[in-house]
Every structure is written in C-alpha cells, then in structure tokens.
C-alpha cells in the first residue's frame, strides 16, 4: 500500500528570545520569513522545507542532541559569512570521509547546532523531482 503524500516539512525549535532568534535566521542566515504566528515565526529553508522558531514557556529550549543541517555547495562561503557575523563556529570546514561530506558546525543564539554541508557522495541527489 502506497503511503499518502507528504507535501511539506516543518521543523520546530524553541527559544527564550523570539526576536533575537528571528533576527538571526532572517538577517544572518538570510532565510525568508513566510509566516508570523505571534509566538512562532516560520522560515523557508529550501523548497517546501521550513523552520519554525517558537517561544512557549511550557516548552524547554533544548539544543542538546539536535542538528539542523543546510545542504549547500558553498560551505566555505557560509563559513566566511558566519565568522564575519561573529557567529560561534566549531572550527573550519573539513572533509569527513566516514560520511563522505564536507562540512562545519556553528551555533545559533540559543545554542542549537547548525551544520553546513556538501555531500561528496555522488549517489546523493542534488534535487528530487516529484
């Protein structure tokens, strides 16, 4: 049996300072804010993939064990941009032979881990046609 379609994807993370986090994702990363729900701001990451940044006193800001990965051919340019914006980066881009990627990690204002990576594996699709 074929599963029903999934048309979009949204990942939600929580922050103690919505304005600060929204500025980071809009101004530093240049993501387009597509919806303001008051306590949540939704940003388009790519295509039909979105990131929701929310404030909710009942939800913990829990960056441990979370990685938001942006796939891009411009890993070095992203590293340079984030360093220039004084974002906390965890070292320079490097090749990771175990996963066949080229990547680096940074932290957003709440400590969430953000990865910028390029797949070196030629079997990874650069785009999917639906």
N, C-alpha and C positions, 0 to 999 in steps of 0.2 A: 504494500500500500504506500503510495506516494504521500509524503507529509504535505500539509498546507504550506503555501509560500510565506516567507518572511520578507517583508518589503524594506524595512529599515532596522537600524540598530542604534540604541542609545545606551551609553554607559554613564551612570550617575555617581558622582563623588560629593562628599560633604565638606563644608568649610565653616570656620568660625567667623570669617570676614568675607562676605559675598562680594562687596565692591572691590576689594583688593584682588581676589581671585579672578573676578570677571575682567578686571583691567589686565591682569597677567595674560589670560588666554586671548583676549581681544588685541591688546597692544603689543605685547612681547611676541606671542606666537602668531598673531595676525589671523586668528580664527574668526569667522563670521558668526555673530550672534544672530540666531534666527528666531528666537522666541524669548520673551521676558515674562515669566510667570510670577513675578514678585519674589518669592522665596527661592526660585530656581531660574537660572539662565541656561539656555540651550544653545550650543555652538555646533556648527557644521565642521566636522573634521575632514571628511572626504566623501564625495558622492552622497550616499544615503546613510553614512555613519556619523553619529552625533555624540557630543559630550555634554552632560548636564552637570552644572555646578549648583549645589543647593545648600541652603542653610536651614537647619532644623534642630532645635535644642534636644530633641529626643533621639537624634542620630549622632553617633560618635564620628569625629574626624579621625579616620583610621588608615593612614597611609601604609602601614606595615603589610607586606605581602602583596601589594598592588603595583602593577607596572602598566602605564599607558604607553603603547608603542605607536610611533608615527613612522610609516614606511616611506622613504624618500630616496631618490638618487643623490640628493645634495646633503649628505651627512656632514661633510666638512663645513659647508656654508652655514648650516644650522648651528654647529658648534661655535663658529666665529660669532654669529648673531647673539647667541645666548651669553657667551663670555663678554661681549661688548655691552650687553644689557645687565651685566653683573648678576646673572642667574647662577646659582650653585650648580656646578657641573662636577661629575665624579671622574675627571680625567679626560684625556683627549680621545678622539675616535681611534678605534683599533679593530683589527680583524679578529674574529672569533672562529677558529677553524672547527670547533666542535659543532657549531650550529650553521656554519658557512654563511656568516653575516659580517658586516662592517658596521660598527655601532658605537654609541656613547650614551651615558645616562646623565640626567640632570634632575633637579628637584623643583617642584612648583612652590609657591609661598606657604602651602600647608605641609610640605614635606612629601607629597606624592611623587613617586619615581616616574620620570618620563624618559622613554628611550627613543632615540632617533636611529633608525637602522636601514641598511640596504641589504637585500638578500644577494648573496653571491652564488646561490644555488640556481642554476638555470631552469630547474623544474618549477620554481615558484612563479606563479602567473603575475605579470605586471598589471594586468587588468582582467576582469571577468566579464564575459558577455552573457547577458541573461536572455 
